Amino acid sequence: MPGDFDYLTGALRDGDIEKLEEAASIMDDFPEGCDDFTRSRWIINAIDLGSVASIRWMLGKGVDLAFR
């Protein structure tokens, strides 16, 4: 289900743009925010998972890379 950590990390890992779009449409803090499980920013999760397609999609959504 969108919003679930495993669902979203799977979509990020697979570069599943359809699932990412679905999650973004129902979650206020995706892809910009942090996950509720590890408190990592979603863009960091995408980088860790190594999915270029997901990273490109997130950058296209305007994810801010200036964070601490």
C-alpha positions in Angstrom: 0.0 0.0 0.0 1.3 3.5 -0.8 2.7 5.1 2.4 4.1 1.8 3.7 7.9 1.8 4.1 8.4 -1.5 2.3 6.1 -0.6 -0.5 7.9 2.7 -1.1 11.4 1.4 -0.8 10.4 -1.4 -3.2 9.1 1.2 -5.7 12.3 3.3 -5.2 14.5 0.3 -5.7 12.6 -0.8 -8.8 12.3 2.7 -10.3 8.5 2.1 -10.5 7.4 5.6 -11.5 3.7 4.6 -11.5 3.9 3.6 -7.8 5.9 6.7 -6.9 3.4 9.0 -8.6 0.6 7.2 -6.7 2.4 7.7 -3.4 3.1 11.3 -4.2 -0.6 11.9 -4.9 -1.7 10.7 -1.5 1.2 11.5 0.8 1.9 15.1 1.8 5.6 14.6 2.5 6.6 12.4 -0.4 9.0 12.6 -2.1 10.2 15.7 -0.2 10.1 14.4 3.3 11.4 11.6 5.5 10.3 8.1 5.9 8.6 7.2 9.3 10.8 4.1 9.8 14.4 5.2 9.7 13.7 9.0 9.5 15.9 9.2 6.4 15.0 11.6 3.6 13.3 9.8 0.7 16.0 11.0 -1.7 18.7 9.5 0.5 16.8 6.2 0.5 16.6 6.4 -3.4 20.4 7.0 -3.5 21.1 4.2 -1.1 18.9 1.8 -3.2 20.8 2.9 -6.4 17.9 3.6 -8.6 18.8 6.2 -11.2 15.2 6.3 -12.5 13.8 7.1 -9.0 16.5 9.7 -8.3 15.7 11.4 -11.7 12.0 11.3 -10.9 12.5 12.8 -7.5 14.7 15.6 -8.8 12.0 16.3 -11.5 9.6 16.7 -8.6 11.8 19.4 -7.2 13.2 17.6 -4.2 15.5 20.0 -2.4 19.0 18.7 -2.0 20.1 21.4 0.5 19.5 19.7 3.8 21.4 18.5 6.9 
